[in-house]
C-alpha cells in the first residue's frame, strides 16, 4: 500500500525545528511492507504547493497525519488547529478516496473533539501507533478497523482507547529515509532538533502534567545498547553531533542512563546530548559521568519555585533539593535552563518572596561559577484530564465553560504580571554581571 506520512504544522515559521521522530518510528515499522513517502510541513514556508505535487505524484492510498502540538505554549494564544483543518481539507479535496488517519500527542489529548472539528479525518489513534497502524493498513481494503481505533459510524465517532507498546525492545529502530535528518541540520541555533527516546512512560503524578496520560505510568525502557546504536547511526551516517532525549525524565531510572553513558564511553562515541532532569535524582558522581559521555545542557523542570507550588504541583520534591541541584549544575560548567510556573493558585506575597529568594540563589550560584543560567517563566496551561485544572474549576478559580482545545492559561490578578517581573530580575542580574558589578564580578 502507498502510505503518505505528514507532519502537521507545529512551530512558527523560521522557528526552532523539531524532527518528526514519531513518524520516523512509524516509518521503521512500515518499511519493507508498504511504499512510503513523507512531508514535514514545517520545512516549507508555503507547504501547500509541495503537498499538492506529492499527492499527485505519489497517489497515496492512506495518509497518516501527526498532529504533535495543539499550540506553542509559553503564553502564546496561537492554535495549530486551523493548520490541521486546512491540511485535512486539502488532502481530501485532492485525494478524496484516500483513508485519512490522524494521531500524535496533540491529537490524542482531544481525539474525540478533533474528529468532530475535522470531519475529513476517517480514523484516529490515541497514544502509541507502532503496533496498531500495520493492522489498520492491512484491514483498510476490507473496511476492517480494530476496535481500539476511533472511527465514524451512525453519524458519530466510536471506538478509541489509549494505546501503549508494552515492550519497546520489540520495536524496530526509526527509519530516517523518508525524513532525512540532514534537512534539519542548519535550521536551529540554540537547541537540538533531533529527539531520541531512551524510554516511555512516567511514574510521577504531577498535578498539571499529561505525560502519564499520553505514555502511561509504567516506565518502559529501550535497551541501552539499542539507544547507543541509534546515536551512533545518527552520528556516522547522518552527520549529527547532538541529540535531545525526549523522555519525560532522562535521569530516571538512574541506572539506565548510567548504562547508556557507559556504553557511549566504551565505544568512544563523540555525541553531545541534552535532556530534562529530575532535580532530586541528580548527584555529583552521576553528573560527572553524564558530562564525560557528552552531556552539554541540563534542562530542569521543577516548575514550582516555592514550597507551596511544589506541593500544589505534586512534584514530590523539596525546595532544598531544587537548590542542591542548581548548585551542582552551576559548578558543572554546563549550560543550564530552569523552567518555573508562576501565579499558581494560592500565590501570595509570601510565595512570591520565596520564589524571588530562590531565583536570586540560582542566579548567584551560577554567577560565582561564571556559568550564566537561563530561567524560563510560564503560566499554567489548562488541560482537561489534569488534576490541577480540575481543582481550579472545582474551586471556582476559572470558568469551566472555557474551551480548553484552544490556549487557556491560569493567570489572574494581582500577580498576572509576575512572570515578566521575574524575567526582568534575571535580565537585570545579567546586565549587572556584564558590568562587573554583580556577584562574582570584579
PyMOL commands that set and color helices and strands:
alter all, ss='L'
color gray80, all
select helices_A, chain A and resi 21-30+41-43+47-58+81-94+105-109+111-117+130-140+168-170+181-184+211-215+224-238+254-267+279-281+284-292+307-312+319-332+349-368+387-394+418-434
alter helices_A, ss='H'
color red, helices_A
select strands_A, chain A and resi 2-7+35-40+62-66+99-103+123-124+150-153+156-158+195-196+199-200+220-221+242-245+272-277+295-303+335-341+374-378+380-381+409-410
alter strands_A, ss='S'
color yellow, strands_A
deselect
rebuild
show_as cartoon
